[in-house]
Amino acid sequence: MEHLFGLFFRSIFVDNMIFAYFLGMCSFLAVSKNVKTSLGLGLAVTFVLLVTVPVNYLLQVYVLGPDCLIKGVDLSYLSFILFIAIIAGITQLVEMAVERYSPSLYSALGIFLPLIAVNCAIMGASLFMQQRINLDPANPQFIGSVWDSIVYAIGSGLGWTLSIVSMGAIREKMEYCDVPKPLQGLGITFITVGLMAMAMMCFSGLKF
């Protein structure tokens, strides 16, 4: 249980997808103009992570790993394309659900909702999971069970959501600020992201 809590909080604050690895920056910068759309996309990304990372974990452990299907055969080289296929399928289901139950959010997210399928934060989480299967079990980043992968997925998703919602709130406030003309738009946004990433580095020394 202690390992699960450590993995959860570490994936939110220490191994944050945005501020530690800068993954998913395209949709992060494009959608984080207000809190509502930021929260909607963040929850959609979290749900996709919650489904795809455990599924990809099972795929890696029971199908793609060495000696899983055929003794002496390692199918790990197929992981990239299979992970993408699973992510794309789940994203399509999420897109259909959002369009059905929240047309306003679907309209606000626009092209960035189907682009969750190519959000590098989601693919990155599956690839990090694949690497962490082989770590020492004493390592706080170790993922050795489906529960570990679920906790890691939820933590990574919430970390990404926390980042984009925080950015959305700041950008809403900046609409009323006197930003120098050369820095208006993405200029001041990049500066803000950099400062937020530096602030998140204070968690890097924590031992979970």
N, C-alpha and C positions, 0 to 999 in steps of 0.2 A: 504493500500500500504506500509506503514511504517513497518507493521508486516512482510510482504513478504520479503522486503529488509533485515530486521533483521534476519529472518529465513534463508535466502539465505547465507548471509555472515557468520552467526554463524555456519551453517553446513559445510562451507568450512574451516574456521580457528579455531573455538573454539571446535566444535564437530567433528573434522576431524576423519574419520574412521580409518586411519592408526595410526596417532600420538596421538589421544586421547583415542581410544578404541582398537587399535592394531587388527583390523579386516581385513581379507584378506591378512594376512602376508605371506601365503605360495606362492601364485602367485606373490606377491609384491617382495619377495626376489629372486624368481626363474627367473622372466622375466626382472627385472630392470638392465640388463647388458648393455643396450644401450638405447638411447633416442627414436629411431624409434619404436622398439618393445614395449617399455614402453608406448609411446603415443598411439599406436594401441590398446593395451589392455585396457588402461585407457578410451579411447573413447568407446570401446565395453562395458565396465562395466557401463559407464555413460548412454549409450543407454538402456541397460537392466534395470538399475535403473529407468530411465525416463518412461519406459513402466510398469514395475512391481509394483512400489510403488503406483501410482494412481489406478491401477487395484485392487491391494490388499486393498487399502483404500475403494474403492467402495464395494468390497466383504465383508470387515469387517463391514461397516456401514449399508449396505442394506441386507446382507444375514446372516452373522455370529453373529452379535450383539444381545443383549437381546431383545426379542419380535419382531425381524425382520420378520421372516417367520411364527412363531407360538407363540402366546402370552404365556408368562411364560417359554419359552425355550431359552436358551443361547447356541449357537453353537460355541462359541469362542474356545472351545477345539479342533475344527477341523482346526483352522487357520494355525497351523504349517504345516500340510501335504498339505493343499490347496495352501499355499504360495509357498511351494517347487515345487508343480506341475506347477504353473504358471511361476515361475522363470525358470524351466527346459524347458518349452515350448518356451519361448521367447529366451532363450539361443540357442536352436536348430535353430531357425530362423536366429539369428545373425551369428551362425557358417556357415550356408548354404550361407548367403550373403557374408561373408568374403571370403569363399572358391571360390565363383563365381567371385567376383570382384577384389580381391587382393590375388592371390595365394601365392605371396612371404610373405605377412604378415601372412597368414594362416600357411605356413610352419614354419615361425619363431616362432609363438606362440605355435605351436605343441599341446601337450596334454592340455595346460593351457587354451585354448579357450573353449573346451567343459566343462572344470572344472569351468567355470564361474557359472555354475548351482549350484555348491556347494561352491561358494565363500561366506564366512561368512559375508563379508561386505554387500552383496546384501540382504541376509537373515536378517542380523542385521538391515538394514535400514527399512525393512518391519515391523520387531518386534518393533523397536523404534517408528515407525509411529503408530502402534497399541496402544502402551502405551501413546503416546502424545495426542491421541484423547480425553483422559479422564482428561487432565490437565486443570487448570484454564485458561480461554481465555486470561487473562492478562499475562500469562507466555509467554516469547518470544519463547519457544519451542513448544507451542501449535499448533496442526494440526487439523483444524476444517472444512476444505473444500478440494475439489479436487485440487484447485489452490495451497493451502498450501502444499499438498502432491507432486505436480509437482515441485514446487520451492525447497522443501526439497530434492527431488530426484536429481534434477539437481545440487544443491549445494553439496550434498554428493558425487555425481559422479565426479564433478570437483575437489573437495577436494582430492579424491582418485587419480585422474589423476595427479593433481599437485604434490602429494607426490611421485608417482612412476616415473614421468618424472624427478623430481628433483634428485631422487635417481639414475636414469639411467645416468643423466649428471655427477653426482659425481663419479659414478663407471667407467665411460668412462675415466675421468681424472685420477682416481686412477690406471688405467692400466699403466700409465707412472710414477707412484710414487714408491719410494723405501720403500715399506711396509715390516716390519719385517716378516720373513718367518712364524713364528707361527701364525701370524694374517692374513696372506693372505687368500683370499676367503671370507667365511662367517664371519670369526672373525672380520675383519675390517668393514665389512658391518653392523654387529650387533652394533658395537660401533658407527658407523655413524648414524644409525637409532635412537639410544638412544640420541645422541646429537641433531639431528633434532627434536625429540619429545620434548626435553627440550626447544629448541628454540621456538617451536610452543606454549609452555605454556605461552609465553608473551601475547598471545591474550586472555587468559582465563579471564583476568580482564576487558575486554571490555564489555560495556553494549549496547546491540543492541535494 
